[in-house]
Amino acid sequence: MAVRVGIDLVSVDTVRESIREHGDRYLGRVYTEAELHDCLGTEGTVPERLAARFAAKEATIKVLRPTDEPIPWRNIEVIRHPSGWVELELSGCAATLAAEQSLGDFAVSVSHEGGFATAVVIARRT
Amino acid sequence: MTEEIRQIIKDHGRLPIDTDGLVANTDLHQAGMTSHASVNVMLALEDHFDIEFPDSMLKPSVFESIASIEAAVSELRAKAGVV
C-alpha cells in the first residue's frame, strides 16, 4: 500500500503522573529540548502539549511498523512552526527504519481536549 | 523479583484488570497497558532496581511480560555487578 497511517490517544493525566513522579528523568527521556521549549506556557510545562507530542511519537511508530527494533522516543521529534502547525523530524533508528521501508513525506496533526491528546501521522512509500 | 515487578506494574501500569492474576508470560499490552503507561513502568523499574534501560532495550519485547521484564532487569543488574 502506498500510504500508511498511524493514530494514538494519550491520557493527559498519565503525563501529569509521569512529571510528578519522575520529573526531569521522564522529560529528558521522551522529549527533545526543542519539544520541551514548545510545551512551555505562562505557568510552566503544559502537560496537554506533551501528551500530544507523545501521541505523535506513538502514531509515527505505528507508521514505521517495527518488528522489534528499538525506537527511542527522542528519535521522533515534533517541530512546531511559528504559525502553529507541527511537522515531524526523524533521526537515528526511526530515520533508519523509515529509509529501509522507503517511507517519506511524513505529515502529522495533533489535538487535545477533555483530558486527552491525539495525533494522526501519515507517510507515503516513495 | 517477580513480585516486585508485579507490584510496579500494579502501581504504574494502569491495567484495567486485577494484576494479581497476571502470570509471568501474560502479554501486558494485550492486557491493556498503554504505550504511555509502559513509560511510567520503565521509569519506576529504573528507580526501584537502580538501573537504566539503554536505548537498545527500548523495544516492545522487553516490556511485553513480567518474564521479559525480569530477564531484562536481571541482565542489567548483572552488568552493573549487582547480584
N, CA and C atoms of all chains as a GROMACS GRO file, in nm:
protein
  627
    1MET      N    1   0.085  -0.119   0.000
    1MET     CA    2   0.000   0.000   0.000
    1MET      C    3   0.088   0.124   0.000
    2ALA      N    4   0.051   0.227  -0.076
    2ALA     CA    5   0.137   0.343  -0.094
    2ALA      C    6   0.136   0.437   0.025
    3VAL      N    7   0.030   0.438   0.103
    3VAL     CA    8   0.015   0.529   0.216
    3VAL      C    9  -0.001   0.448   0.344
    4ARG      N   10   0.066   0.495   0.448
    4ARG     CA   11   0.046   0.436   0.581
    4ARG      C   12  -0.007   0.542   0.675
    5VAL      N   13  -0.082   0.499   0.775
    5VAL     CA   14  -0.139   0.592   0.871
    5VAL      C   15  -0.124   0.534   1.012
    6GLY      N   16  -0.100   0.621   1.108
    6GLY     CA   17  -0.094   0.581   1.247
    6GLY      C   18  -0.171   0.681   1.332
    7ILE      N   19  -0.228   0.634   1.440
    7ILE     CA   20  -0.303   0.723   1.529
    7ILE      C   21  -0.278   0.680   1.672
    8ASP      N   22  -0.280   0.774   1.764
    8ASP     CA   23  -0.264   0.739   1.904
    8ASP      C   24  -0.342   0.836   1.991
    9LEU      N   25  -0.385   0.788   2.106
    9LEU     CA   26  -0.463   0.867   2.202
    9LEU      C   27  -0.394   0.854   2.338
   10VAL      N   28  -0.371   0.966   2.404
   10VAL     CA   29  -0.298   0.965   2.532
   10VAL      C   30  -0.378   1.039   2.638
   11SER      N   31  -0.387   0.980   2.755
   11SER     CA   32  -0.448   1.047   2.869
   11SER      C   33  -0.353   1.152   2.925
   12VAL      N   34  -0.398   1.275   2.936
   12VAL     CA   35  -0.312   1.381   2.989
   12VAL      C   36  -0.275   1.352   3.134
   13ASP      N   37  -0.364   1.285   3.207
   13ASP     CA   38  -0.335   1.251   3.347
   13ASP      C   39  -0.212   1.162   3.360
   14THR      N   40  -0.192   1.073   3.263
   14THR     CA   41  -0.074   0.986   3.272
   14THR      C   42   0.054   1.067   3.253
   15VAL      N   43   0.045   1.172   3.173
   15VAL     CA   44   0.161   1.260   3.155
   15VAL      C   45   0.186   1.339   3.284
   16ARG      N   46   0.078   1.390   3.344
   16ARG     CA   47   0.094   1.461   3.472
   16ARG      C   48   0.158   1.369   3.576
   17GLU      N   49   0.113   1.244   3.577
   17GLU     CA   50   0.168   1.147   3.673
   17GLU      C   51   0.317   1.127   3.650
   18SER      N   52   0.355   1.118   3.523
   18SER     CA   53   0.497   1.098   3.492
   18SER      C   54   0.580   1.219   3.537
   19ILE      N   55   0.529   1.338   3.513
   19ILE     CA   56   0.601   1.459   3.554
   19ILE      C   57   0.612   1.463   3.706
   20ARG      N   58   0.503   1.432   3.773
   20ARG     CA   59   0.501   1.437   3.919
   20ARG      C   60   0.595   1.335   3.980
   21GLU      N   61   0.599   1.214   3.924
   21GLU     CA   62   0.676   1.106   3.987
   21GLU      C   63   0.820   1.098   3.938
   22HIS      N   64   0.843   1.139   3.816
   22HIS     CA   65   0.977   1.119   3.759
   22HIS      C   66   1.043   1.246   3.709
   23GLY      N   67   0.971   1.355   3.702
   23GLY     CA   68   1.028   1.485   3.670
   23GLY      C   69   1.116   1.488   3.547
   24ASP      N   70   1.236   1.543   3.565
   24ASP     CA   71   1.327   1.562   3.452
   24ASP      C   72   1.371   1.431   3.389
   25ARG      N   73   1.371   1.322   3.466
   25ARG     CA   74   1.408   1.192   3.406
   25ARG      C   75   1.308   1.154   3.298
   26TYR      N   76   1.181   1.175   3.326
   26TYR     CA   77   1.078   1.147   3.227
   26TYR      C   78   1.091   1.243   3.109
   27LEU      N   79   1.100   1.371   3.140
   27LEU     CA   80   1.102   1.470   3.032
   27LEU      C   81   1.222   1.451   2.941
   28GLY      N   82   1.337   1.425   2.999
   28GLY     CA   83   1.459   1.411   2.919
   28GLY      C   84   1.465   1.282   2.838
   29ARG      N   85   1.396   1.178   2.883
   29ARG     CA   86   1.398   1.050   2.810
   29ARG      C   87   1.306   1.053   2.690
   30VAL      N   88   1.199   1.127   2.702
   30VAL     CA   89   1.094   1.119   2.599
   30VAL      C   90   1.096   1.236   2.501
   31TYR      N   91   1.129   1.355   2.549
   31TYR     CA   92   1.115   1.476   2.467
   31TYR      C   93   1.250   1.542   2.442
   32THR      N   94   1.263   1.605   2.324
   32THR     CA   95   1.383   1.681   2.294
   32THR      C   96   1.375   1.818   2.362
   33GLU      N   97   1.487   1.886   2.365
   33GLU     CA   98   1.488   2.019   2.426
   33GLU      C   99   1.394   2.114   2.353
   34ALA      N  100   1.392   2.103   2.221
   34ALA     CA  101   1.303   2.190   2.144
   34ALA      C  102   1.156   2.160   2.176
   35GLU      N  103   1.122   2.032   2.191
   35GLU     CA  104   0.984   1.997   2.226
   35GLU      C  105   0.948   2.051   2.364
   36LEU      N  106   1.039   2.039   2.458
   36LEU     CA  107   1.012   2.090   2.592
   36LEU      C  108   0.992   2.241   2.589
   37HIS      N  109   1.070   2.309   2.508
   37HIS     CA  110   1.054   2.454   2.496
   37HIS      C  111   0.917   2.488   2.438
   38ASP      N  112   0.875   2.414   2.337
   38ASP     CA  113   0.745   2.439   2.272
   38ASP      C  114   0.628   2.409   2.367
   39CYS      N  115   0.654   2.331   2.471
   39CYS     CA  116   0.546   2.292   2.564
   39CYS      C  117   0.539   2.383   2.686
   40LEU      N  118   0.618   2.489   2.685
   40LEU     CA  119   0.613   2.583   2.797
   40LEU      C  120   0.497   2.680   2.778
   41GLY      N  121   0.421   2.701   2.885
   41GLY     CA  122   0.317   2.801   2.885
   41GLY      C  123   0.351   2.910   2.985
   42THR      N  124   0.254   2.994   3.016
   42THR     CA  125   0.280   3.105   3.109
   42THR      C  126   0.306   3.055   3.251
   43GLU      N  127   0.258   2.934   3.283
   43GLU     CA  128   0.276   2.881   3.419
   43GLU      C  129   0.359   2.753   3.420
   44GLY      N  130   0.447   2.738   3.323
   44GLY     CA  131   0.532   2.621   3.320
   44GLY      C  132   0.493   2.525   3.210
   45THR      N  133   0.536   2.400   3.226
   45THR     CA  134   0.511   2.299   3.124
   45THR      C  135   0.363   2.267   3.114
   46VAL      N  136   0.314   2.263   2.991
   46VAL     CA  137   0.173   2.233   2.967
   46VAL      C  138   0.161   2.084   2.935
   47PRO      N  139   0.105   2.004   3.024
   47PRO     CA  140   0.102   1.858   3.002
   47PRO      C  141   0.021   1.818   2.878
   48GLU      N  142  -0.078   1.898   2.844
   48GLU     CA  143  -0.157   1.864   2.724
   48GLU      C  144  -0.069   1.864   2.599
   49ARG      N  145   0.021   1.961   2.592
   49ARG     CA  146   0.110   1.969   2.476
   49ARG      C  147   0.207   1.851   2.474
   50LEU      N  148   0.257   1.813   2.591
   50LEU     CA  149   0.345   1.697   2.598
   50LEU      C  150   0.270   1.571   2.555
   51ALA      N  151   0.148   1.557   2.603
   51ALA     CA  152   0.068   1.439   2.568
   51ALA      C  153   0.046   1.432   2.418
   52ALA      N  154   0.022   1.547   2.356
   52ALA     CA  155   0.002   1.549   2.210
   52ALA      C  156   0.128   1.504   2.138
   53ARG      N  157   0.241   1.547   2.188
   53ARG     CA  158   0.368   1.508   2.125
   53ARG      C  159   0.396   1.360   2.147
   54PHE      N  160   0.362   1.309   2.264
   54PHE     CA  161   0.380   1.164   2.285
   54PHE      C  162   0.289   1.087   2.190
   55ALA      N  163   0.168   1.133   2.174
   55ALA     CA  164   0.076   1.067   2.081
   55ALA      C  165   0.133   1.069   1.939
   56ALA      N  166   0.195   1.179   1.901
   56ALA     CA  167   0.255   1.188   1.768
   56ALA      C  168   0.370   1.088   1.753
   57LYS      N  169   0.449   1.073   1.857
   57LYS     CA  170   0.560   0.977   1.851
   57LYS      C  171   0.507   0.835   1.835
   58GLU      N  172   0.404   0.800   1.912
   58GLU     CA  173   0.349   0.665   1.905
   58GLU      C  174   0.278   0.642   1.771
   59ALA      N  175   0.212   0.744   1.721
   59ALA     CA  176   0.146   0.730   1.591
   59ALA      C  177   0.251   0.708   1.481
   60THR      N  178   0.364   0.776   1.494
   60THR     CA  179   0.473   0.757   1.398
   60THR      C  180   0.528   0.615   1.405
   61ILE      N  181   0.544   0.565   1.526
   61ILE     CA  182   0.592   0.427   1.542
   61ILE      C  183   0.497   0.330   1.473
   62LYS      N  184   0.369   0.356   1.482
   62LYS     CA  185   0.271   0.269   1.414
   62LYS      C  186   0.289   0.275   1.262
   63VAL      N  187   0.325   0.391   1.212
   63VAL     CA  188   0.351   0.402   1.068
   63VAL      C  189   0.478   0.324   1.032
   64LEU      N  190   0.578   0.334   1.118
   64LEU     CA  191   0.705   0.267   1.089
   64LEU      C  192   0.695   0.116   1.098
   65ARG      N  193   0.599   0.065   1.176
   65ARG     CA  194   0.575  -0.079   1.190
   65ARG      C  195   0.701  -0.158   1.225
   66PRO      N  196   0.770  -0.123   1.335
   66PRO     CA  197   0.888  -0.201   1.371
   66PRO      C  198   0.848  -0.343   1.410
   67THR      N  199   0.933  -0.439   1.376
   67THR     CA  200   0.905  -0.577   1.420
   67THR      C  201   0.948  -0.589   1.565
   68ASP      N  202   1.066  -0.548   1.598
   68ASP     CA  203   1.106  -0.536   1.739
   68ASP      C  204   1.227  -0.444   1.752
   69GLU      N  205   1.245  -0.355   1.653
   69GLU     CA  206   1.358  -0.262   1.660
   69GLU      C  207   1.334  -0.159   1.770
   70PRO      N  208   1.437  -0.125   1.845
   70PRO     CA  209   1.420  -0.021   1.947
   70PRO      C  210   1.411   0.116   1.881
   71ILE      N  211   1.313   0.193   1.921
   71ILE     CA  212   1.299   0.330   1.869
   71ILE      C  213   1.288   0.424   1.988
   72PRO      N  214   1.400   0.485   2.028
   72PRO     CA  215   1.394   0.583   2.138
   72PRO      C  216   1.300   0.696   2.102
   73TRP      N  217   1.222   0.741   2.198
   73TRP     CA  218   1.120   0.843   2.172
   73TRP      C  219   1.181   0.972   2.114
   74ARG      N  220   1.301   1.006   2.154
   74ARG     CA  221   1.363   1.129   2.106
   74ARG      C  222   1.407   1.120   1.961
   75ASN      N  223   1.405   0.998   1.902
   75ASN     CA  224   1.435   0.981   1.761
   75ASN      C  225   1.321   1.034   1.673
   76ILE      N  226   1.209   1.062   1.734
   76ILE     CA  227   1.093   1.117   1.663
   76ILE      C  228   1.064   1.252   1.728
   77GLU      N  229   1.087   1.358   1.655
   77GLU     CA  230   1.072   1.492   1.712
   77GLU      C  231   0.958   1.566   1.644
   78VAL      N  232   0.875   1.628   1.727
   78VAL     CA  233   0.764   1.711   1.677
   78VAL      C  234   0.814   1.854   1.676
   79ILE      N  235   0.815   1.915   1.560
   79ILE     CA  236   0.866   2.051   1.546
   79ILE      C  237   0.750   2.145   1.519
   80ARG      N  238   0.741   2.248   1.600
   80ARG     CA  239   0.630   2.343   1.587
   80ARG      C  240   0.671   2.460   1.500
   81HIS      N  241   0.591   2.485   1.397
   81HIS     CA  242   0.612   2.601   1.311
   81HIS      C  243   0.562   2.725   1.384
   82PRO      N  244   0.626   2.840   1.366
   82PRO     CA  245   0.580   2.962   1.434
   82PRO      C  246   0.432   2.992   1.412
   83SER      N  247   0.377   2.948   1.301
   83SER     CA  248   0.236   2.974   1.275
   83SER      C  249   0.142   2.873   1.339
   84GLY      N  250   0.199   2.774   1.405
   84GLY     CA  251   0.117   2.684   1.485
   84GLY      C  252   0.112   2.539   1.441
   85TRP      N  253   0.133   2.509   1.314
   85TRP     CA  254   0.126   2.369   1.274
   85TRP      C  255   0.254   2.297   1.313
   86VAL      N  256   0.249   2.165   1.308
   86VAL     CA  257   0.363   2.084   1.351
   86VAL      C  258   0.408   1.992   1.238
   87GLU      N  259   0.535   1.958   1.245
   87GLU     CA  260   0.594   1.864   1.150
   87GLU      C  261   0.678   1.764   1.227
   88LEU      N  262   0.717   1.658   1.158
   88LEU     CA  263   0.798   1.554   1.220
   88LEU      C  264   0.940   1.556   1.165
   89GLU      N  265   1.034   1.528   1.253
   89GLU     CA  266   1.171   1.504   1.208
   89GLU      C  267   1.219   1.374   1.271
   90LEU      N  268   1.261   1.282   1.188
   90LEU     CA  269   1.309   1.153   1.236
   90LEU      C  270   1.460   1.151   1.237
   91SER      N  271   1.516   1.080   1.335
   91SER     CA  272   1.661   1.066   1.344
   91SER      C  273   1.692   0.925   1.393
   92GLY      N  274   1.819   0.890   1.393
   92GLY     CA  275   1.861   0.762   1.449
   92GLY      C  276   1.784   0.643   1.395
   93CYS      N  277   1.743   0.557   1.486
   93CYS     CA  278   1.675   0.432   1.449
   93CYS      C  279   1.545   0.457   1.374
   94ALA      N  280   1.473   0.561   1.410
   94ALA     CA  281   1.347   0.592   1.341
   94ALA      C  282   1.374   0.628   1.196
   95ALA      N  283   1.474   0.711   1.172
   95ALA     CA  284   1.508   0.750   1.035
   95ALA      C  285   1.556   0.630   0.954
   96THR      N  286   1.635   0.546   1.018
   96THR     CA  287   1.686   0.426   0.950
   96THR      C  288   1.572   0.334   0.908
   97LEU      N  289   1.479   0.314   1.000
   97LEU     CA  290   1.366   0.226   0.970
   97LEU      C  291   1.279   0.285   0.858
   98ALA      N  292   1.261   0.414   0.860
   98ALA     CA  293   1.183   0.479   0.753
   98ALA      C  294   1.253   0.462   0.619
   99ALA      N  295   1.383   0.482   0.616
   99ALA     CA  296   1.460   0.470   0.491
   99ALA      C  297   1.456   0.327   0.438
  100GLU      N  298   1.467   0.231   0.528
  100GLU     CA  299   1.466   0.090   0.486
  100GLU      C  300   1.336   0.053   0.418
  101GLN      N  301   1.229   0.122   0.457
  101GLN     CA  302   1.097   0.090   0.402
  101GLN      C  303   1.052   0.193   0.298
  102SER      N  304   1.146   0.281   0.258
  102SER     CA  305   1.116   0.384   0.159
  102SER      C  306   0.996   0.469   0.201
  103LEU      N  307   0.988   0.499   0.328
  103LEU     CA  308   0.879   0.582   0.378
  103LEU      C  309   0.924   0.728   0.384
  104GLY      N  310   0.843   0.818   0.328
  104GLY     CA  311   0.876   0.959   0.330
  104GLY      C  312   0.750   1.042   0.332
  105ASP      N  313   0.767   1.174   0.317
  105ASP     CA  314   0.654   1.268   0.319
  105ASP      C  315   0.568   1.250   0.444
  106PHE      N  316   0.634   1.237   0.559
  106PHE     CA  317   0.560   1.224   0.684
  106PHE      C  318   0.482   1.353   0.712
  107ALA      N  319   0.360   1.337   0.758
  107ALA     CA  320   0.277   1.451   0.797
  107ALA      C  321   0.205   1.417   0.926
  108VAL      N  322   0.188   1.517   1.012
  108VAL     CA  323   0.128   1.493   1.144
  108VAL      C  324   0.029   1.604   1.177
  109SER      N  325  -0.073   1.566   1.252
  109SER     CA  326  -0.167   1.662   1.307
  109SER      C  327  -0.198   1.619   1.450
  110VAL      N  328  -0.204   1.716   1.544
  110VAL     CA  329  -0.228   1.684   1.684
  110VAL      C  330  -0.345   1.767   1.737
  111SER      N  331  -0.403   1.718   1.845
  111SER     CA  332  -0.512   1.791   1.909
  111SER      C  333  -0.523   1.744   2.054
  112HIS      N  334  -0.586   1.827   2.138
  112HIS     CA  335  -0.610   1.785   2.276
  112HIS      C  336  -0.734   1.855   2.330
  113GLU      N  337  -0.815   1.779   2.406
  113GLU     CA  338  -0.935   1.832   2.470
  113GLU      C  339  -0.989   1.727   2.564
  114GLY      N  340  -1.054   1.774   2.670
  114GLY     CA  341  -1.124   1.682   2.760
  114GLY      C  342  -1.035   1.580   2.827
  115GLY      N  343  -0.911   1.619   2.854
  115GLY     CA  344  -0.822   1.528   2.926
  115GLY      C  345  -0.749   1.427   2.839
  116PHE      N  346  -0.763   1.442   2.708
  116PHE     CA  347  -0.694   1.351   2.617
  116PHE      C  348  -0.624   1.430   2.507
  117ALA      N  349  -0.518   1.370   2.453
  117ALA     CA  350  -0.447   1.425   2.338
  117ALA      C  351  -0.439   1.317   2.233
  118THR      N  352  -0.442   1.359   2.109
  118THR     CA  353  -0.438   1.263   2.000
  118THR      C  354  -0.352   1.314   1.887
  119ALA      N  355  -0.304   1.223   1.806
  119ALA     CA  356  -0.224   1.259   1.689
  119ALA      C  357  -0.247   1.158   1.579
  120VAL      N  358  -0.243   1.210   1.458
  120VAL     CA  359  -0.251   1.125   1.338
  120VAL      C  360  -0.126   1.152   1.255
  121VAL      N  361  -0.066   1.046   1.206
  121VAL     CA  362   0.053   1.058   1.122
  121VAL      C  363   0.031   0.977   0.995
  122ILE      N  364   0.068   1.036   0.882
  122ILE     CA  365   0.065   0.961   0.758
  122ILE      C  366   0.203   0.969   0.693
  123ALA      N  367   0.231   0.871   0.609
  123ALA     CA  368   0.356   0.870   0.534
  123ALA      C  369   0.332   0.797   0.403
  124ARG      N  370   0.417   0.827   0.309
  124ARG     CA  371   0.400   0.769   0.175
  124ARG      C  372   0.522   0.685   0.142
  125ARG      N  373   0.499   0.575   0.079
  125ARG     CA  374   0.612   0.494   0.030
  125ARG      C  375   0.657   0.556  -0.100
  126THR      N  376   0.780   0.604  -0.099
  126THR     CA  377   0.830   0.677  -0.216
  126THR      C  378   0.910   0.587  -0.311
  127MET      N  379   1.206  -1.116   4.278
  127MET     CA  380   1.200  -1.007   4.181
  127MET      C  381   1.065  -1.006   4.108
  128THR      N  382   1.012  -1.123   4.085
  128THR     CA  383   0.885  -1.131   4.010
  128THR      C  384   0.776  -1.050   4.080
  129GLU      N  385   0.765  -1.063   4.210
  129GLU     CA  386   0.660  -0.991   4.281
  129GLU      C  387   0.687  -0.841   4.286
  130GLU      N  388   0.814  -0.802   4.288
  130GLU     CA  389   0.847  -0.659   4.283
  130GLU      C  390   0.802  -0.600   4.150
  131ILE      N  391   0.828  -0.672   4.044
  131ILE     CA  392   0.787  -0.625   3.912
  131ILE      C  393   0.634  -0.620   3.901
  132ARG      N  394   0.569  -0.723   3.954
  132ARG     CA  395   0.423  -0.724   3.951
  132ARG      C  396   0.366  -0.603   4.025
  133GLN      N  397   0.427  -0.569   4.138
  133GLN     CA  398   0.380  -0.454   4.215
  133GLN      C  399   0.399  -0.324   4.138
  134ILE      N  400   0.513  -0.313   4.069
  134ILE     CA  401   0.539  -0.194   3.989
  134ILE      C  402   0.437  -0.182   3.877
  135ILE      N  403   0.406  -0.293   3.814
  135ILE     CA  404   0.305  -0.292   3.708
  135ILE      C  405   0.169  -0.255   3.767
  136LYS      N  406   0.140  -0.306   3.885
  136LYS     CA  407   0.014  -0.273   3.951
  136LYS      C  408   0.005  -0.123   3.980
  137ASP      N  409   0.117  -0.066   4.028
  137ASP     CA  410   0.117   0.074   4.069
  137ASP      C  411   0.125   0.172   3.952
  138HIS      N  412   0.188   0.132   3.843
  138HIS     CA  413   0.216   0.227   3.735
  138HIS      C  414   0.163   0.185   3.598
  139GLY      N  415   0.122   0.062   3.583
  139GLY     CA  416   0.083   0.010   3.452
  139GLY      C  417  -0.057   0.047   3.408
  140ARG      N  418  -0.139   0.094   3.505
  140ARG     CA  419  -0.276   0.137   3.472
  140ARG      C  420  -0.352   0.028   3.396
  141LEU      N  421  -0.332  -0.096   3.436
  141LEU     CA  422  -0.404  -0.204   3.371
  141LEU      C  423  -0.549  -0.206   3.417
  142PRO      N  424  -0.641  -0.235   3.327
  142PRO     CA  425  -0.783  -0.240   3.364
  142PRO      C  426  -0.824  -0.372   3.428
  143ILE      N  427  -0.726  -0.456   3.460
  143ILE     CA  428  -0.756  -0.587   3.517
  143ILE      C  429  -0.682  -0.603   3.649
  144ASP      N  430  -0.718  -0.706   3.724
  144ASP     CA  431  -0.652  -0.736   3.851
  144ASP      C  432  -0.513  -0.791   3.821
  145THR      N  433  -0.409  -0.718   3.863
  145THR     CA  434  -0.272  -0.760   3.831
  145THR      C  435  -0.231  -0.885   3.908
  146ASP      N  436  -0.304  -0.919   4.014
  146ASP     CA  437  -0.272  -1.042   4.086
  146ASP      C  438  -0.291  -1.164   3.997
  147GLY      N  439  -0.372  -1.147   3.892
  147GLY     CA  440  -0.398  -1.260   3.803
  147GLY      C  441  -0.298  -1.272   3.690
  148LEU      N  442  -0.204  -1.179   3.683
  148LEU     CA  443  -0.106  -1.184   3.576
  148LEU      C  444  -0.008  -1.298   3.600
  149VAL      N  445   0.010  -1.379   3.498
  149VAL     CA  446   0.115  -1.481   3.506
  149VAL      C  447   0.237  -1.427   3.435
  150ALA      N  448   0.348  -1.499   3.447
  150ALA     CA  449   0.476  -1.448   3.401
  150ALA      C  450   0.475  -1.412   3.253
  151ASN      N  451   0.403  -1.485   3.173
  151ASN     CA  452   0.407  -1.463   3.029
  151ASN      C  453   0.283  -1.394   2.974
  152THR      N  454   0.201  -1.338   3.062
  152THR     CA  455   0.085  -1.262   3.014
  152THR      C  456   0.133  -1.144   2.932
  153ASP      N  457   0.076  -1.126   2.813
  153ASP     CA  458   0.112  -1.012   2.728
  153ASP      C  459   0.052  -0.886   2.790
  154LEU      N  460   0.136  -0.799   2.840
  154LEU     CA  461   0.089  -0.681   2.912
  154LEU      C  462   0.016  -0.583   2.820
  155HIS      N  463   0.059  -0.574   2.696
  155HIS     CA  464  -0.008  -0.483   2.604
  155HIS      C  465  -0.147  -0.536   2.571
  156GLN      N  466  -0.158  -0.667   2.551
  156GLN     CA  467  -0.289  -0.726   2.527
  156GLN      C  468  -0.377  -0.712   2.651
  157ALA      N  469  -0.314  -0.708   2.768
  157ALA     CA  470  -0.390  -0.694   2.893
  157ALA      C  471  -0.435  -0.550   2.917
  158GLY      N  472  -0.388  -0.457   2.832
  158GLY     CA  473  -0.438  -0.321   2.842
  158GLY      C  474  -0.337  -0.214   2.880
  159MET      N  475  -0.211  -0.250   2.891
  159MET     CA  476  -0.110  -0.148   2.924
  159MET      C  477  -0.085  -0.060   2.802
  160THR      N  478  -0.109   0.068   2.818
  160THR     CA  479  -0.092   0.160   2.705
  160THR      C  480   0.055   0.194   2.684
  161SER      N  481   0.082   0.259   2.574
  161SER     CA  482   0.219   0.295   2.542
  161SER      C  483   0.276   0.392   2.645
  162HIS      N  484   0.195   0.488   2.689
  162HIS     CA  485   0.248   0.584   2.787
  162HIS      C  486   0.260   0.521   2.925
  163ALA      N  487   0.172   0.432   2.958
  163ALA     CA  488   0.184   0.362   3.087
  163ALA      C  489   0.313   0.280   3.090
  164SER      N  490   0.354   0.227   2.977
  164SER     CA  491   0.478   0.150   2.974
  164SER      C  492   0.599   0.239   3.002
  165VAL      N  493   0.588   0.369   2.968
  165VAL     CA  494   0.694   0.463   3.004
  165VAL      C  495   0.704   0.475   3.156
  166ASN      N  496   0.589   0.491   3.220
  166ASN     CA  497   0.588   0.500   3.366
  166ASN      C  498   0.642   0.374   3.431
  167VAL      N  499   0.607   0.259   3.376
  167VAL     CA  500   0.657   0.132   3.428
  167VAL      C  501   0.808   0.126   3.414
  168MET      N  502   0.858   0.166   3.297
  168MET     CA  503   1.002   0.165   3.274
  168MET      C  504   1.074   0.254   3.374
  169LEU      N  505   1.026   0.375   3.394
  169LEU     CA  506   1.092   0.467   3.486
  169LEU      C  507   1.084   0.416   3.630
  170ALA      N  508   0.973   0.357   3.666
  170ALA     CA  509   0.958   0.301   3.801
  170ALA      C  510   1.052   0.182   3.821
  171LEU      N  511   1.068   0.101   3.718
  171LEU     CA  512   1.163  -0.011   3.727
  171LEU      C  513   1.305   0.041   3.746
  172GLU      N  514   1.339   0.146   3.674
  172GLU     CA  515   1.473   0.204   3.687
  172GLU      C  516   1.495   0.258   3.828
  173ASP      N  517   1.395   0.326   3.881
  173ASP     CA  518   1.407   0.378   4.018
  173ASP      C  519   1.422   0.266   4.120
  174HIS      N  520   1.339   0.165   4.107
  174HIS     CA  521   1.334   0.059   4.208
  174HIS      C  522   1.459  -0.027   4.206
  175PHE      N  523   1.507  -0.060   4.087
  175PHE     CA  524   1.620  -0.152   4.076
  175PHE      C  525   1.753  -0.079   4.054
  176ASP      N  526   1.748   0.054   4.050
  176ASP     CA  527   1.869   0.136   4.029
  176ASP      C  528   1.942   0.093   3.901
  177ILE      N  529   1.868   0.090   3.794
  177ILE     CA  530   1.922   0.055   3.664
  177ILE      C  531   1.880   0.161   3.564
  178GLU      N  532   1.933   0.151   3.443
  178GLU     CA  533   1.886   0.237   3.334
  178GLU      C  534   1.877   0.152   3.209
  179PHE      N  535   1.760   0.152   3.148
  179PHE     CA  536   1.743   0.079   3.024
  179PHE      C  537   1.813   0.155   2.912
  180PRO      N  538   1.909   0.093   2.844
  180PRO     CA  539   1.972   0.162   2.732
  180PRO      C  540   1.875   0.171   2.614
  181ASP      N  541   1.907   0.258   2.520
  181ASP     CA  542   1.819   0.273   2.403
  181ASP      C  543   1.796   0.139   2.332
  182SER      N  544   1.898   0.054   2.333
  182SER     CA  545   1.887  -0.075   2.264
  182SER      C  546   1.779  -0.165   2.325
  183MET      N  547   1.738  -0.135   2.446
  183MET     CA  548   1.636  -0.217   2.512
  183MET      C  549   1.497  -0.153   2.507
  184LEU      N  550   1.486  -0.039   2.441
  184LEU     CA  551   1.356   0.028   2.434
  184LEU      C  552   1.275  -0.032   2.319
  185LYS      N  553   1.240  -0.156   2.334
  185LYS     CA  554   1.164  -0.225   2.231
  185LYS      C  555   1.052  -0.307   2.295
  186PRO      N  556   0.947  -0.332   2.219
  186PRO     CA  557   0.827  -0.396   2.275
  186PRO      C  558   0.854  -0.529   2.347
  187SER      N  559   0.944  -0.609   2.293
  187SER     CA  560   0.966  -0.742   2.350
  187SER      C  561   1.020  -0.736   2.492
  188VAL      N  562   1.090  -0.630   2.527
  188VAL     CA  563   1.147  -0.618   2.662
  188VAL      C  564   1.036  -0.596   2.765
  189PHE      N  565   0.937  -0.518   2.729
  189PHE     CA  566   0.831  -0.483   2.825
  189PHE      C  567   0.702  -0.559   2.797
  190GLU      N  568   0.715  -0.670   2.730
  190GLU     CA  569   0.598  -0.747   2.686
  190GLU      C  570   0.531  -0.821   2.801
  191SER      N  571   0.609  -0.869   2.897
  191SER     CA  572   0.553  -0.952   3.004
  191SER      C  573   0.638  -0.938   3.130
  192ILE      N  574   0.587  -0.990   3.240
  192ILE     CA  575   0.665  -0.990   3.363
  192ILE      C  576   0.795  -1.068   3.342
  193ALA      N  577   0.785  -1.179   3.272
  193ALA     CA  578   0.903  -1.262   3.247
  193ALA      C  579   1.009  -1.188   3.166
  194SER      N  580   0.966  -1.118   3.060
  194SER     CA  581   1.063  -1.048   2.976
  194SER      C  582   1.124  -0.930   3.051
  195ILE      N  583   1.044  -0.863   3.132
  195ILE     CA  584   1.097  -0.753   3.213
  195ILE      C  585   1.199  -0.806   3.313
  196GLU      N  586   1.165  -0.917   3.376
  196GLU     CA  587   1.257  -0.974   3.476
  196GLU      C  588   1.389  -1.014   3.410
  197ALA      N  589   1.382  -1.069   3.291
  197ALA     CA  590   1.505  -1.106   3.220
  197ALA      C  591   1.590  -0.984   3.191
  198ALA      N  592   1.526  -0.877   3.147
  198ALA     CA  593   1.600  -0.755   3.115
  198ALA      C  594   1.660  -0.692   3.240
  199VAL      N  595   1.583  -0.686   3.347
  199VAL     CA  596   1.633  -0.628   3.472
  199VAL      C  597   1.750  -0.711   3.524
  200SER      N  598   1.737  -0.842   3.518
  200SER     CA  599   1.846  -0.929   3.564
  200SER      C  600   1.972  -0.907   3.483
  201GLU      N  601   1.955  -0.890   3.353
  201GLU     CA  602   2.070  -0.867   3.266
  201GLU      C  603   2.138  -0.735   3.302
  202LEU      N  604   2.060  -0.632   3.325
  202LEU     CA  605   2.119  -0.501   3.356
  202LEU      C  606   2.185  -0.503   3.494
  203ARG      N  607   2.125  -0.571   3.589
  203ARG     CA  608   2.184  -0.579   3.723
  203ARG      C  609   2.314  -0.660   3.719
  204ALA      N  610   2.316  -0.763   3.636
  204ALA     CA  611   2.438  -0.844   3.624
  204ALA      C  612   2.551  -0.760   3.564
  205LYS      N  613   2.518  -0.680   3.465
  205LYS     CA  614   2.619  -0.595   3.403
  205LYS      C  615   2.671  -0.491   3.501
  206ALA      N  616   2.582  -0.450   3.592
  206ALA     CA  617   2.622  -0.349   3.691
  206ALA      C  618   2.692  -0.413   3.811
  207GLY      N  619   2.698  -0.546   3.810
  207GLY     CA  620   2.767  -0.614   3.921
  207GLY      C  621   2.681  -0.634   4.043
  208VAL      N  622   2.548  -0.620   4.025
  208VAL     CA  623   2.458  -0.638   4.138
  208VAL      C  624   2.405  -0.780   4.135
  209VAL      N  625   2.416  -0.851   4.243
  209VAL     CA  626   2.372  -0.991   4.249
  209VAL      C  627   2.221  -0.996   4.280
   0.00000   0.00000   0.00000
